[in-house]
Amino acid sequence: MFDNLLGKQPLIGLDIGQSAIKLATLGQGKKGTYTLKSFSFAPLSESAILEEEINDRTQIIEQIRSAFKEGGFKNKNICFGLAGSGSIVKSMKSPEGSRDDIEDHIHWEAEQFIPFGMENAEVSLHIMPKENEMSRDVVMAAAKIQDIARYQEIIFASGLKMKTVDLQVLSLINIFEHNYSDYLHEYKDGTLIIDFGAQSTKIIVYRNGLPLLVKTIIMGGVNTTEEIQKEVGIDFNQAEDLKKMNQTDTKYPDEVLAAIKKISKSIVSKVVDAVAFYTSSNSEDRIKHCFITGGCSRQPGIIEDLIEGLDISVETLDPLRKISISTKGNISDGIVEYLTYSGAVCLGLGLRAYD
């Protein structure tokens, strides 16, 4: 959204999550087809980024360099995905008019919605196609200038170049719209997209091409690890390994399964409450579909509790549904499985080179 691009240049999508660094490059083929050319990731310790604060800058820089080298990337131009309380996405309406008139109106209205102040924000607007003579839908994205500068410095110190900044929630919409383009006429009536991440859970209500609700719950996979740690009496890394056993419910140790399902239920309860508040405030809107992604989405109980709480079907968002894998790279079956659950943001950022 926040560009300093001069024309279309190759970009590496960079997702700095709370648990890992992820890098991806896509190539464009005929008729809007894409191929994943390179992907790599490097883990971060649980304390590298804590509650949105960068605690270990050196580790992040080293892991970006490691992932870049491991992936064999040549290009150094980055599309970085920003998230957290220093960013905001909001769908707004403007009276129909010239582009300048629409931008002036939205900038004036946006002052009341940006919690960190308009003077501290970089703002980008996406004006939707015209649907009537009276008004125009606009997606407003804003990010704290200080946060952009902080990550730009880290990326520069890693030997790379930040060419554009996107918001992670918008990259999720980007990858969703690309992979499910054949069915958007169906999903535009009301679709929930949920990213169950390491330290947070992102909720998006997608309707008519717009993110009508964007909400972040500060709870995720780390809470599950901490609950296992407490219940079993082991250290954090051991608890993380137990959580990632990827076993069926019947094969998890009883106390581990109970800890996982306890946190899953708590996270889903907060998601259901957020959706219920949205639908009660927008009586004409109904959620008819739900797609989930993120490493935490694989926790036992997540899907079952969502189906029960939302009373709709739940499907895993496949970020590779319409993206092929390059045969020239070293992308293994294990990496493909990892991408299926944890690569949506990174791949959505990689698509930004072709917007």
C-alpha positions in Angstrom: 0.0 0.0 0.0 2.8 2.4 0.8 4.9 2.5 -2.4 8.0 4.0 -3.6 8.1 1.8 -6.6 8.9 3.0 -10.1 7.1 0.6 -12.3 6.9 -3.1 -11.6 10.1 -4.6 -10.1 10.7 -8.0 -8.7 10.0 -8.1 -5.0 10.6 -10.5 -2.2 7.7 -10.8 0.2 9.1 -10.5 3.8 6.9 -11.6 6.7 8.6 -10.9 10.1 6.3 -12.9 12.4 6.6 -13.5 16.1 7.9 -17.0 15.5 9.7 -16.9 12.2 11.1 -14.9 9.3 9.6 -15.9 5.9 10.8 -14.8 2.4 9.1 -15.6 -0.9 9.5 -14.6 -4.6 6.8 -15.2 -7.2 7.2 -15.2 -11.0 4.4 -14.1 -13.3 3.3 -16.2 -16.3 0.6 -15.9 -18.9 -3.0 -14.9 -18.1 -2.2 -13.9 -14.6 -0.7 -17.1 -13.5 2.0 -17.2 -10.8 4.8 -19.6 -9.8 6.6 -19.8 -6.5 10.2 -19.4 -7.4 11.9 -19.3 -4.0 10.9 -19.6 -0.4 12.7 -19.9 2.9 12.1 -19.3 6.6 14.2 -19.0 9.7 12.8 -19.4 13.3 12.8 -16.7 15.9 13.0 -17.2 19.7 9.9 -16.5 21.7 11.5 -13.3 23.1 12.8 -11.8 19.8 9.5 -9.9 19.3 7.3 -9.7 22.4 3.9 -7.9 22.5 4.9 -6.0 19.3 8.2 -4.8 20.8 11.5 -5.7 19.1 13.6 -7.2 21.9 16.4 -8.8 19.9 17.2 -6.7 16.9 20.4 -8.6 16.2 18.7 -12.0 16.1 16.1 -10.7 13.6 18.8 -9.3 11.3 20.8 -12.5 11.5 17.7 -14.6 10.7 16.7 -12.4 7.7 20.3 -12.9 6.4 20.1 -16.6 7.0 16.7 -17.0 5.3 17.9 -14.9 2.3 21.0 -17.0 1.9 19.2 -20.3 2.4 16.5 -19.4 -0.2 19.1 -18.5 -2.8 17.5 -15.1 -3.5 19.2 -12.8 -6.0 17.0 -9.8 -5.9 17.2 -7.6 -2.8 14.0 -5.6 -3.2 11.6 -6.2 -0.4 7.8 -5.9 0.1 7.5 -5.9 3.9 4.3 -6.8 5.8 3.4 -4.6 8.8 1.0 -5.6 11.5 0.0 -4.6 15.1 -1.4 -1.6 16.9 0.8 0.7 14.8 -1.4 0.0 11.7 -5.0 0.3 10.8 -7.3 -0.7 7.9 -10.7 0.8 7.5 -13.4 0.8 4.8 -14.9 4.2 4.3 -17.3 6.1 2.0 -16.7 9.3 0.1 -19.1 11.4 -1.9 -18.5 10.8 -5.6 -16.1 13.3 -7.2 -12.6 13.7 -8.6 -9.8 11.6 -7.2 -8.5 14.7 -5.4 -11.9 15.4 -3.9 -12.2 11.8 -2.7 -8.7 11.8 -1.2 -9.3 15.1 0.6 -12.6 13.8 2.1 -11.1 10.6 3.3 -8.0 12.3 4.8 -10.3 14.6 6.7 -12.5 11.7 7.9 -9.6 9.5 8.7 -8.3 11.8 11.5 -10.9 10.4 13.9 -10.0 6.8 13.2 -6.2 6.8 13.4 -5.4 6.1 17.1 -1.7 7.2 16.8 -2.6 10.5 15.1 -2.7 11.6 11.5 0.6 13.6 11.9 2.4 10.3 12.9 0.9 8.2 10.1 1.7 7.2 6.6 -1.7 6.9 4.8 -2.6 5.1 1.6 -6.0 5.0 -0.1 -7.4 2.4 -2.5 -10.5 3.9 -4.3 -12.8 1.1 -5.3 -14.5 1.0 -8.8 -17.5 3.2 -9.2 -20.8 1.5 -8.3 -23.2 4.5 -8.1 -23.5 8.2 -8.8 -23.6 9.3 -5.2 -20.7 7.7 -3.3 -17.5 5.7 -3.6 -16.0 3.0 -1.4 -12.4 3.6 -0.2 -10.0 1.3 1.7 -7.9 3.4 4.0 -4.6 1.9 5.3 -2.4 3.7 7.7 0.8 2.8 9.5 2.8 4.6 12.2 5.8 6.3 10.5 8.0 5.3 13.5 7.2 1.6 13.0 7.9 1.8 9.2 11.2 3.5 9.9 12.2 0.9 12.6 11.7 -2.1 10.3 13.2 -0.2 7.3 16.4 0.2 9.4 16.4 -3.5 10.3 15.9 -4.6 6.6 18.7 -2.2 5.5 21.0 -3.6 8.2 20.2 -7.1 6.7 21.6 -5.9 3.4 18.2 -5.7 1.7 16.1 -2.8 0.4 12.5 -2.0 1.5 10.7 -0.9 -1.7 7.2 -1.0 -0.4 5.2 -1.7 2.7 1.9 -3.5 2.9 -0.3 -4.4 5.8 -0.4 -8.1 6.7 -4.2 -8.1 6.7 -4.3 -6.7 3.2 -1.8 -9.3 2.0 -4.2 -12.0 3.4 -7.0 -10.5 1.3 -4.7 -10.3 -1.7 -3.8 -14.0 -1.5 -7.4 -15.0 -0.9 -8.8 -13.0 -3.9 -6.1 -14.5 -6.2 -6.6 -18.1 -5.2 -10.4 -18.0 -5.0 -11.1 -15.6 -7.9 -13.4 -18.1 -9.5 -15.8 -18.0 -6.5 -15.6 -14.3 -5.4 -19.1 -13.8 -6.6 -20.2 -16.2 -3.9 -17.8 -15.1 -1.2 -18.5 -11.4 -1.6 -21.7 -11.8 0.3 -19.9 -12.3 3.6 -16.7 -14.2 4.3 -14.6 -14.5 7.4 -10.9 -14.8 7.1 -9.0 -15.7 10.2 -5.2 -15.9 10.7 -4.3 -17.9 13.8 -0.7 -16.7 14.4 1.9 -17.2 17.1 1.1 -14.2 19.3 -2.1 -12.8 17.7 -5.2 -13.8 15.8 -6.3 -11.6 12.9 -10.0 -11.4 12.0 -11.2 -10.0 8.7 -14.8 -9.7 7.5 -14.7 -9.6 3.7 -17.7 -8.3 1.8 -18.1 -6.9 -1.7 -14.3 -6.7 -2.0 -13.9 -4.7 1.2 -12.5 -5.5 4.6 -15.5 -4.3 6.6 -14.0 -5.6 9.9 -10.4 -5.9 10.8 -9.6 -6.9 14.3 -6.6 -8.4 16.1 -6.8 -10.5 19.2 -3.6 -10.6 21.2 -3.7 -14.4 21.7 -2.2 -17.2 19.7 0.1 -20.2 19.6 2.5 -18.8 22.2 -0.3 -19.0 24.8 -0.8 -22.6 24.0 2.9 -23.3 24.5 2.8 -21.4 27.8 -0.2 -23.4 28.9 1.6 -26.7 28.1 4.7 -25.5 29.9 2.6 -24.7 33.0 0.6 -28.0 33.0 3.4 -30.4 32.2 6.2 -28.6 34.1 8.7 -28.2 31.3 10.6 -25.4 29.7 9.3 -23.3 26.8 11.2 -25.0 24.0 10.1 -28.5 25.2 6.5 -27.3 25.4 6.8 -25.9 21.9 8.1 -29.2 20.6 5.2 -31.1 22.2 2.7 -28.6 20.7 4.2 -29.3 17.2 4.0 -33.0 17.5 1.2 -32.8 14.9 -0.5 -35.9 16.4 -4.1 -36.8 16.4 -6.1 -36.1 19.5 -5.8 -39.7 20.6 -2.0 -39.7 20.5 -1.3 -36.5 22.4 -0.6 -37.0 26.1 -3.8 -36.2 28.0 -2.4 -33.2 29.9 -1.0 -31.7 26.6 -4.2 -32.2 24.7 -6.2 -30.6 27.5 -3.9 -27.6 27.6 -4.1 -27.2 23.8 -7.9 -27.4 23.7 -8.2 -25.0 26.6 -6.4 -22.3 24.7 -8.1 -23.2 21.4 -11.5 -22.7 23.0 -10.5 -19.4 24.6 -9.2 -18.0 21.3 -12.3 -19.2 19.4 -14.5 -17.7 22.0 -12.9 -14.3 21.4 -13.3 -14.7 17.7 -17.0 -15.6 18.0 -17.6 -12.6 20.3 -16.0 -10.2 17.8 -18.1 -11.6 14.9 -21.2 -11.5 17.0 -20.6 -7.8 17.9 -20.0 -7.1 14.2 -23.2 -8.8 13.0 -25.3 -7.2 15.8 -24.0 -3.8 14.7 -24.6 -4.5 11.0 -27.9 -6.3 11.0 -28.1 -6.7 7.3 -24.7 -8.4 7.1 -24.3 -12.2 7.5 -21.2 -14.3 7.6 -21.7 -17.2 5.2 -18.2 -18.6 4.8 -15.1 -19.0 6.9 -11.4 -19.5 5.8 -8.7 -20.1 8.3 -4.9 -20.0 8.1 -1.8 -19.7 10.3 0.2 -22.3 12.2 -2.1 -22.2 15.2 -5.1 -23.1 13.0 -3.9 -26.7 13.2 -4.5 -26.9 16.9 -6.9 -29.6 18.0 -10.3 -28.0 18.8 -10.0 -24.9 16.6 -12.1 -26.0 13.7 -14.7 -27.9 15.8 -15.1 -24.9 18.1 -15.4 -22.5 15.2 -18.1 -24.6 13.5 -20.0 -24.8 16.7 -19.6 -21.1 17.6 -20.2 -19.6 14.2 -22.6 -22.2 12.8 -21.0 -22.2 9.4 -18.6 -24.4 7.5 -14.9 -23.8 8.0 -12.2 -24.3 5.3 -8.5 -24.0 5.4 -7.3 -21.2 3.1 -5.0 -22.7 0.5 -2.5 -20.0 -0.5 -1.1 -22.3 -3.2 -4.4 -23.2 -4.8 -3.6 -21.2 -7.9 0.1 -20.8 -7.5 2.4 -23.4 -9.0 5.7 -24.5 -7.6 8.9 -24.0 -9.6 10.6 -27.2 -10.6 14.0 -25.4 -10.7 14.0 -24.6 -7.0 14.5 -26.7 -3.9 11.0 -26.4 -2.5 10.3 -29.8 -0.8 7.0 -31.4 0.0 7.6 -30.4 3.7 7.9 -26.8 2.7 4.7 -27.0 0.6 2.9 -28.3 3.7 4.4 -25.6 5.8 3.3 -22.9 3.3 -0.2 -24.3 3.2 -0.7 -23.4 6.9 1.8 -20.6 7.5 2.6 -19.0 4.2 -0.5 -16.9 3.3 0.9 -13.6 4.4 4.3 -14.0 2.9 2.8 -15.2 -0.5 0.3 -12.3 -0.5 3.2 -9.9 0.0 5.0 -11.6 -2.9 2.0 -10.9 -5.2 2.3 -7.2 -4.5 5.0 -6.9 -7.2 2.3 -7.4 -9.8 -0.5 -5.2 -8.5 
